[in-house]
Amino acid sequence: MLQIETKYAPPDVVILELSGKLTLGRDCKQLEWTTENLVRENQKKVILDLRGVTHIDSTGIGIIMSSAAQVKGAGGELRLSGATGHVEEVLKITSVDKVVPLHATSAAAAAGF
C-alpha cells in the first residue's frame, strides 16, 4: 500500500512524502491524482520524497514521468529525493534521473529551485 503525506517547505515548495510500494494498482493512481490536484492549485515546485518507497515497477516509473510532465506543462518542475537501494537503481537504469532531477534529500532538492 502506498501512503502519501503532503508537506510544505517555505516559500512555495510542496513535498509529497511517499511510503510503501509504487507499483501497479489503485494506490499508484493516487499519486497521479494528487499531482493533478497540485497542478490545478497552481503549485509549481513539487518534490517526490522517495525515502519510504520500498519497491517500484514500470507503472511507478510511468506515474513519475507523467507527473513530471504535468507539472512541467503547467510551468513548474518536479524533483525526486531520497531514493536508495532498489528504487534508486531502477531510476538510474531507466534513466529517469536524467529527465527528473534526483537529489539525496528534500532539502537539497528544494534548495535547487
Secondary structure, 3 states (H helix, E strand, C coil): CCEEEEEEECCCEEEEEEEEEECCCHHHHHHHHHHHHHHHCCCCEEEEEEEEEEEECHHHHHHHHHHHHHHHHCCCEEEEECCCHHHHHHHHHCCHHHHCCEECCHHHHHHCC
